[in-house]
Amino acid sequence: MWDLISENSRILLLLEHFDMDFRVGERSVGQLCMDYGIPVTLFVSVANLYNGFQPGRGEMPDVVDIPRIIGFLTNSHRYYKLDKYPEIMGYISLLLERTGDERVKLVEDFFRSYFDEVVEHLDYEDKVAFPYFLSLAGGAAAGFIAGGYEGFVKGRDFSAREYNLHHTDIETKLSDLKSLLIKHIPLQGELPLRRKLLFALQELEYDLLIHASIEETMLLPLAGKIEKEWKSVK
């Protein structure tokens, strides 16, 4: 595990989102996963994304992993809201204060508006989509008994397909913001601060892309599989 971290420090984010301590000692990936009760296949699938690889078919998680996947995604939501957003806004505000350039105010307004959209998307996932997927997982684990499938998703006019239609590309606008800062706003000086801002934007974009990939390649197919299985026996 230490070798993976030393080769790619962003694996620390993976551990944090899984609620795993960074003090890995000499443990292997398998040993660490066993200690935290996380399936190795799920861990490796997500780790591959952090290393730039899409998981192979044999590495895909199972329906029983849905609660763990949602826990990971929920923790990443907190990271965006409570960590990266304040950090980026702090850099932008400081840049505005130091340069007095009104064009930086445009950047501030752009990012604030963008993150309002991000928060709306994350809240939708936390309040609507994730509870539904957890209901599906609970129903699958119980064999759709104790009230049947409808008992687990009662009152939810929702499906994996609807979630997929609602799923927005919240990563693209970050590229637009980086383009503004590098190509179109000719600021002078403050290179260290501008570099920190760009690095923070890249870190946010990097993790958002992984977040979206987990939803699209793992969570949605698993939820769709449960829905399909239920419909086939209903």
C-alpha positions as a Python dict, from the first residue, in 0.01 Angstrom:
ca = {
    (1, 'M'): (0, 0, 0),
    (2, 'W'): (285, 235, 80),
    (3, 'D'): (427, 181, -270),
    (4, 'L'): (96, 292, -424),
    (5, 'I'): (88, 608, -210),
    (6, 'S'): (451, 696, -281),
    (7, 'E'): (390, 662, -655),
    (8, 'N'): (67, 863, -653),
    (9, 'S'): (-5, 1088, -353),
    (10, 'R'): (-365, 1133, -472),
    (11, 'I'): (-429, 781, -341),
    (12, 'L'): (-455, 962, -4),
    (13, 'L'): (-786, 1101, -128),
    (14, 'L'): (-899, 748, -204),
    (15, 'L'): (-818, 643, 152),
    (16, 'E'): (-987, 951, 298),
    (17, 'H'): (-1308, 893, 99),
    (18, 'F'): (-1312, 532, 222),
    (19, 'D'): (-1255, 648, 585),
    (20, 'M'): (-922, 464, 592),
    (21, 'D'): (-632, 594, 801),
    (22, 'F'): (-320, 705, 614),
    (23, 'R'): (-93, 510, 852),
    (24, 'V'): (-74, 200, 637),
    (25, 'G'): (250, 64, 780),
    (26, 'E'): (374, -238, 589),
    (27, 'R'): (28, -370, 508),
    (28, 'S'): (-63, -490, 161),
    (29, 'V'): (-374, -369, -17),
    (30, 'G'): (-548, -692, 78),
    (31, 'Q'): (-454, -659, 445),
    (32, 'L'): (-567, -299, 460),
    (33, 'C'): (-899, -379, 296),
    (34, 'M'): (-954, -667, 537),
    (35, 'D'): (-887, -440, 835),
    (36, 'Y'): (-1150, -191, 715),
    (37, 'G'): (-1400, -440, 577),
    (38, 'I'): (-1375, -309, 221),
    (39, 'P'): (-1388, -559, -67),
    (40, 'V'): (-1053, -572, -246),
    (41, 'T'): (-1226, -571, -587),
    (42, 'L'): (-1404, -245, -504),
    (43, 'F'): (-1088, -84, -368),
    (44, 'V'): (-881, -185, -670),
    (45, 'S'): (-1152, -66, -910),
    (46, 'V'): (-1150, 281, -757),
    (47, 'A'): (-770, 286, -718),
    (48, 'N'): (-738, 215, -1089),
    (49, 'L'): (-935, 532, -1159),
    (50, 'Y'): (-694, 734, -941),
    (51, 'N'): (-410, 585, -1143),
    (52, 'G'): (-573, 668, -1477),
    (53, 'F'): (-711, 324, -1565),
    (54, 'Q'): (-1067, 213, -1622),
    (55, 'P'): (-1149, -105, -1428),
    (56, 'G'): (-1165, -427, -1628),
    (57, 'R'): (-1473, -648, -1627),
    (58, 'G'): (-1326, -882, -1368),
    (59, 'E'): (-1263, -589, -1136),
    (60, 'M'): (-1616, -452, -1121),
    (61, 'P'): (-1784, -438, -779),
    (62, 'D'): (-2103, -625, -689),
    (63, 'V'): (-2446, -507, -576),
    (64, 'V'): (-2351, -572, -212),
    (65, 'D'): (-2090, -297, -252),
    (66, 'I'): (-2349, -24, -318),
    (67, 'P'): (-2352, 105, 44),
    (68, 'R'): (-1970, 129, 40),
    (69, 'I'): (-1975, 309, -295),
    (70, 'I'): (-2232, 556, -168),
    (71, 'G'): (-2032, 610, 150),
    (72, 'F'): (-1728, 690, -63),
    (73, 'L'): (-1925, 933, -280),
    (74, 'T'): (-2086, 1100, 22),
    (75, 'N'): (-1744, 1159, 177),
    (76, 'S'): (-1624, 1309, -151),
    (77, 'H'): (-1920, 1549, -137),
    (78, 'R'): (-1797, 1676, 201),
    (79, 'Y'): (-1449, 1714, 55),
    (80, 'Y'): (-1582, 1936, -225),
    (81, 'K'): (-1805, 2147, -1),
    (82, 'L'): (-1590, 2184, 310),
    (83, 'D'): (-1237, 2157, 173),
    (84, 'K'): (-1186, 2249, -192),
    (85, 'Y'): (-1453, 2517, -228),
    (86, 'P'): (-1332, 2727, 71),
    (87, 'E'): (-970, 2679, -42),
    (88, 'I'): (-1038, 2797, -399),
    (89, 'M'): (-1260, 3086, -290),
    (90, 'G'): (-987, 3190, -46),
    (91, 'Y'): (-727, 3204, -323),
    (92, 'I'): (-959, 3401, -553),
    (93, 'S'): (-1051, 3651, -278),
    (94, 'L'): (-685, 3700, -190),
    (95, 'L'): (-596, 3750, -555),
    (96, 'L'): (-869, 4013, -586),
    (97, 'E'): (-749, 4185, -271),
    (98, 'R'): (-385, 4195, -384),
    (99, 'T'): (-439, 4294, -747),
    (100, 'G'): (-754, 4505, -723),
    (101, 'D'): (-828, 4384, -1076),
    (102, 'E'): (-1201, 4378, -1150),
    (103, 'R'): (-1150, 4088, -1387),
    (104, 'V'): (-1069, 3873, -1085),
    (105, 'K'): (-1414, 3969, -953),
    (106, 'L'): (-1557, 3811, -1268),
    (107, 'V'): (-1364, 3495, -1186),
    (108, 'E'): (-1501, 3503, -832),
    (109, 'D'): (-1860, 3543, -957),
    (110, 'F'): (-1808, 3266, -1214),
    (111, 'F'): (-1677, 3019, -958),
    (112, 'R'): (-1942, 3106, -698),
    (113, 'S'): (-2217, 3051, -957),
    (114, 'Y'): (-2053, 2731, -1073),
    (115, 'F'): (-2026, 2590, -724),
    (116, 'D'): (-2388, 2676, -648),
    (117, 'E'): (-2469, 2444, -939),
    (118, 'V'): (-2234, 2179, -798),
    (119, 'V'): (-2397, 2197, -455),
    (120, 'E'): (-2742, 2165, -612),
    (121, 'H'): (-2625, 1851, -793),
    (122, 'L'): (-2464, 1704, -480),
    (123, 'D'): (-2772, 1776, -269),
    (124, 'Y'): (-2987, 1599, -529),
    (125, 'E'): (-2764, 1295, -498),
    (126, 'D'): (-2761, 1303, -117),
    (127, 'K'): (-3135, 1357, -73),
    (128, 'V'): (-3290, 1173, -370),
    (129, 'A'): (-3057, 943, -562),
    (130, 'F'): (-2843, 788, -289),
    (131, 'P'): (-3134, 700, -57),
    (132, 'Y'): (-3303, 530, -353),
    (133, 'F'): (-2991, 328, -437),
    (134, 'L'): (-2953, 228, -72),
    (135, 'S'): (-3317, 115, -78),
    (136, 'L'): (-3242, -96, -382),
    (137, 'A'): (-2940, -250, -215),
    (138, 'G'): (-3142, -322, 98),
    (139, 'G'): (-3416, -481, -108),
    (140, 'A'): (-3169, -695, -300),
    (141, 'A'): (-3003, -812, 24),
    (142, 'A'): (-3341, -910, 166),
    (143, 'G'): (-3456, -1080, -151),
    (144, 'F'): (-3729, -818, -197),
    (145, 'I'): (-3932, -951, 93),
    (146, 'A'): (-4090, -766, 387),
    (147, 'G'): (-4319, -560, 169),
    (148, 'G'): (-4158, -645, -162),
    (149, 'Y'): (-3958, -417, -389),
    (150, 'E'): (-4215, -141, -353),
    (151, 'G'): (-4173, -161, 23),
    (152, 'F'): (-3810, -64, -8),
    (153, 'V'): (-3863, 218, -257),
    (154, 'K'): (-4209, 326, -146),
    (155, 'G'): (-4288, 685, -236),
    (156, 'R'): (-3992, 714, -474),
    (157, 'D'): (-4096, 783, -832),
    (158, 'F'): (-3741, 730, -941),
    (159, 'S'): (-3506, 496, -1127),
    (160, 'A'): (-3144, 457, -1229),
    (161, 'R'): (-3241, 577, -1578),
    (162, 'E'): (-3395, 896, -1439),
    (163, 'Y'): (-3081, 961, -1238),
    (164, 'N'): (-2869, 913, -1548),
    (165, 'L'): (-3080, 1169, -1735),
    (166, 'H'): (-3042, 1415, -1447),
    (167, 'H'): (-2669, 1354, -1424),
    (168, 'T'): (-2495, 1674, -1530),
    (169, 'D'): (-2142, 1736, -1647),
    (170, 'I'): (-2025, 1954, -1360),
    (171, 'E'): (-1658, 1908, -1450),
    (172, 'T'): (-1656, 2093, -1785),
    (173, 'K'): (-1697, 2444, -1645),
    (174, 'L'): (-1377, 2404, -1442),
    (175, 'S'): (-1188, 2379, -1771),
    (176, 'D'): (-1354, 2704, -1878),
    (177, 'L'): (-1240, 2870, -1557),
    (178, 'K'): (-882, 2748, -1598),
    (179, 'S'): (-891, 2877, -1955),
    (180, 'L'): (-1001, 3219, -1829),
    (181, 'L'): (-714, 3233, -1582),
    (182, 'I'): (-445, 3116, -1824),
    (183, 'K'): (-554, 3250, -2163),
    (184, 'H'): (-781, 3548, -2120),
    (185, 'I'): (-701, 3738, -1799),
    (186, 'P'): (-357, 3902, -1833),
    (187, 'L'): (-276, 3945, -1465),
    (188, 'Q'): (69, 4063, -1364),
    (189, 'G'): (263, 3918, -1073),
    (190, 'E'): (126, 3702, -788),
    (191, 'L'): (259, 3391, -961),
    (192, 'P'): (273, 3174, -645),
    (193, 'L'): (-89, 3258, -558),
    (194, 'R'): (-211, 3201, -913),
    (195, 'R'): (-23, 2869, -923),
    (196, 'K'): (-187, 2759, -596),
    (197, 'L'): (-528, 2853, -736),
    (198, 'L'): (-472, 2658, -1058),
    (199, 'F'): (-343, 2355, -867),
    (200, 'A'): (-650, 2362, -641),
    (201, 'L'): (-880, 2383, -945),
    (202, 'Q'): (-698, 2089, -1103),
    (203, 'E'): (-733, 1883, -784),
    (204, 'L'): (-1106, 1954, -772),
    (205, 'E'): (-1149, 1871, -1141),
    (206, 'Y'): (-945, 1549, -1102),
    (207, 'D'): (-1158, 1419, -816),
    (208, 'L'): (-1487, 1526, -976),
    (209, 'L'): (-1400, 1325, -1287),
    (210, 'I'): (-1334, 1016, -1075),
    (211, 'H'): (-1653, 1081, -880),
    (212, 'A'): (-1852, 1090, -1205),
    (213, 'S'): (-1680, 778, -1338),
    (214, 'I'): (-1766, 582, -1022),
    (215, 'E'): (-2130, 681, -1061),
    (216, 'E'): (-2146, 605, -1432),
    (217, 'T'): (-1941, 285, -1450),
    (218, 'M'): (-2018, 130, -1110),
    (219, 'L'): (-2317, 269, -922),
    (220, 'L'): (-2560, 310, -1212),
    (221, 'P'): (-2493, -32, -1370),
    (222, 'L'): (-2532, -202, -1031),
    (223, 'A'): (-2857, -20, -960),
    (224, 'G'): (-2982, -100, -1310),
    (225, 'K'): (-2895, -466, -1256),
    (226, 'I'): (-3109, -481, -940),
    (227, 'E'): (-3400, -309, -1115),
    (228, 'K'): (-3373, -550, -1409),
    (229, 'E'): (-3363, -855, -1182),
    (230, 'W'): (-3666, -738, -990),
    (231, 'K'): (-3868, -671, -1302),
    (232, 'S'): (-3784, -1018, -1434),
    (233, 'V'): (-3936, -1187, -1127),
    (234, 'K'): (-4211, -936, -1045),
}
